[in-house]
């Protein structure tokens, strides 16, 4: 009698949210339960996205990409993309987790915004770059109608962050938060439009393993806040772990963060480097930025008008 079921899926059809949904729905069915009413189909979602009612949103998203890429630094390429190797480092930190909660409450912003600001500050400290262009993942399920749709709805949005070495972290994180909110407003977009905006500004969609026609090739830095997703499957280890291997998704430097009692940060590097220096140093800098900022409170930044 069967005791296990293996399911194979492709990311082009299923993203992390949908995997969890499949898991939950399968459990309901195995237990003899019934699922709620049928979710809308992918065809219905596509029809709405291409409808005349969404035309203004499509145009606004294209303007957003054009503006970000026009202001961004020139596109960076790996010195030897044909010799790409993949390395990762993972670090679990209870102090960093507590710092994120403290800062988010103190500043009145979201935990992902605090983490993204800390990541940009750590990158600036490590690389000396003053402008950091980051690809931020968005799950594009802000409309409840599409929460039940099993599909790959996540996309990356471009966020250009100006760093200043002497800027107080609270003010910096607050600014990053509202800039991120503005970018999220354009999180659902036509990839062909994004590629057009890139071509106008010297950006091309292939680098370090990115497939042809992928906007992910525009970016060196990626940020993905997972929240509690798969928290029970990720043991917390306060010691710095390192390793090699894993699929190259075309992201030269890709940070995944899982929240919980401890903050578990995994930084993957796909480049021609041959050691773990970059990934370990940036993860340690990330922890230091968070813990130091939480331990040294300053006056909260003035609220920013989200309608600006």
N, C-alpha and C positions, 0 to 999 in steps of 0.2 A: 504494500500500500504506500502511495507517495507520502513522503514526510517533509519534502522541501520543494520550493519552487524558485527557479532562477529566471529572472527577467532581464533581457538585453534591450537596451534602448540607445538611441543616438541623440546627442545634444541638440541637433537641429530640430528635434520634435519634442523634447522634454527638457525642462530646466529644473533647478533644485526645488523650487516651489511645487512644481508638478510632480516630482518624485515623491515628496511628502504626501501630496494629495492621493496619488496612486496607492501608496502604502496604507493610508487611512481608509480609503474606499475599499480596498481589497480585504482589509480586516473586518469591515462591516459586512461585506458579502459572505465571507467565510463563516462569520458568526450567525448567519441566517437573517441579517437585517436587510433593509431596503435603502437605496440611495435616494436623496432628494431629487427633485425634478431635473431633467436634463439641462446641462449647461449649454450656453450658446456655442455655435460651431466656429472653427477657424475662418470659414468662408464668411460668416456673419461679421466677425471682427474685422476682416479685411475690407468688406464692403463699407463698414462704417468709417474705417480709417481713410478710405479713398472717396468718401462722400463729399458733396459740395459743402455740407455743414462743417466739415473739418478742414476746409481749404485754408482758412486763416491760420489755423494751428500749424499746418504743414509749412506755410510760408514763414511763420514766426520761427519755427525750428531751423529752417534753412538760414534765416538771418542770424540766428544765434551761432550756428556753426561758422558762418562766414566771419562774424565779428571775433569769435574766440581765436580762430586760426590766423586771422589777419594780425592779431596782437601777440600771438604766441612766438616763441623763439623758432628759428629754422628747424626743420625736422632733423632729428638726430638718427644716425645709422651706426650699427655696430661695425667695428673696424674689420672684422672677419666673419661675416654672417655664415659663411660656408663651414665654419668650424664650431658651430654652436654646441655648447654643453649645458646641461640643466643641473642646477644645484639649489638646495633649499636649506633654510634654517627655521627652527621652531622654538618658541620660548613662551612658557607659561608664567604669568606674574600676577599674584594676588595684589601686591601694592599698585600695580598699573590698573587693575580692574577697579579697585577702590578709588583711585585717582580719577578715572573716567566718570564714575558716578558723582563724585564730589564736584568736579568741574562742570558737568552738565547741569547739575542742580544750581550751582552758584551762578552760572552764566545764563541760565534759562534757555539753553540750546540742547540739541539732541546729542546722544552719545556718539552716533556715527560722525557728526560734525566735529566733535572734540577729537576723535581719533584721526579723521582726515587732516585736520589742522596740525596735529602732532606729527603725522606722517610727512606732511609737507615741510614742517620745521626740521625734522630729522634729515630729510633729503637735502634741504638747503645747507644744513650743517655739514653733511658729508660731502656734497658735491660743490658747494660754493655758488650754486645757481640762485639767482634772485627771483626768476620767474619759473614756476613749475607747472607744466601742463600734465594733468592727471586724467586718466580715464576712470570714471566712477560708474559702478554697476547700478542699474535701476531695474526693479522687477516689473515695472509697468502694469501693475494691478491696482492702481489707485481707484478704479471704478469697480465697485462690488460685482457688477455683472460679469466681469471676466475672471473673478477669483476662482471660479469652478472649472475654468477651461484648461484642460491638460494640453499644454503647448509650451514652446520656448518663446516667452514674451519678453525676457530680459534683454536690455540693450545697454551699451555704454554711452555715457554723456561726457562731453569735454568740459573740464574745469581748469581755468588758468588762474593760478594763485600767485600773487605778488608777495614775496617774503621780505621782511625787514629785520635785520639782526637785533636791533634794540627795541622792537615793538613788544609790549607786554602781551603775554600769551592770551589772556582773557580777551583783550581787544582783537587780537589776531583771530582767535577761534570764533568770536562773534561775527567778524567780517566774513570768514570762510563759510560759516553757517548760512548766512543770507545769500551769499553768492551761489552756494550749493542749491538752495531752495529755488533760486531763479533758473538754474540749469535743469533741475528736475521738471520744471514746467514744460521743458522741451524734450523730455525723455523718450517720447514716442515719435519717431521720425522715419523718413524714407532713406535707407542707406545709400541709394543712388544719389540723392541730394547731398548727403554728407561727403560722398566721394567727389562730387562736383565742387563743393566748397573747398575741399582739400587741394584738388588740382589747381584751383585758382591761386592758392597760396603756397605752392611748392611742396605739398604733402602728397605722398603716394601710398597706396594701400597694400604694400607687401614689405615685410621686414622680419627677420629672425623667425621664420617658420610660419608667419601669417599667410593665410591662403589668399590668392589673388582676388581682389575685389573686397577685401575686408578692411573696414575702417580701423580695426584694432592695430593695424600696421602704422597708424599715425603716431602712436604713443610709446613712450619708454616706461611710464609709471602707471600702475593700475591699482585701484583700491576697491576692495570688496568686503563690506561689512556683513557678516553672516548671522549676527545676533546669536540666538540659541540653537541655530540649525546644526544638527548632528553633534550637539554638545556631549551627549552620552557616549558618542563614539570617538571622542577626542580626549584621551587622558591628559591631564595637566602635568607637565614636567617642568619644574622651575629651572632645571639645568638646560643649557643651550644644546639643542639637538641639531645635527646637520646630516645631510644625505644627498645622494644624487639620484637621478632618474625621474620618472614621471613624464607625462605628456607635455610636449612643448606647444602651448596654445598661442604662441606668437607674442607673448607679453615679456619683454626684456626684464622688467622688475615688477613683480606682482605680489601685493600684500593682501592676505586674507586674515580677517580678525573674527574670532568667536568670543562672545561675551559670556559672563557667568561669574561665579565666585572669584575666579581668576580670569585674567585676559590672556587668551592663547593666540599669539600672532605667528603666522607662517609667511615667510618672505621667500619667494622663488625667483631665481635669476636664470634667465636664458640668454647667454652671451658667449663671447669667446674667452672669458676669464677662466682661470684654472684653479681658483681656491675659493674659500668661503668668507673672505675678508669683508666683501661688500655687504652680504646679507646679515652677517653677525653684527657688524658695527652699526648698521642702520637699525636693527631691532633693539640693540642696547641704547642707541640714541633715542628711539621712540619711547622706551620705558623711562629714560631719564627726563625727557621733555614733560611727560605726563606727571610723574611723581614730583618733580621740582615745581611745576606750575601749581599743583594741588597744595603743596606745602607752603607756598608763598603767595597767599591771596593778595590781590590788589583790588582797587575799586572796580566794580563791574563796568563794562563798556556801556555807553549810552545805547538804548535800543535803536535798532535800525528799522526804518519803515519798509516793511516787506513789499509794499506796492511800488517802491522806487524802481 
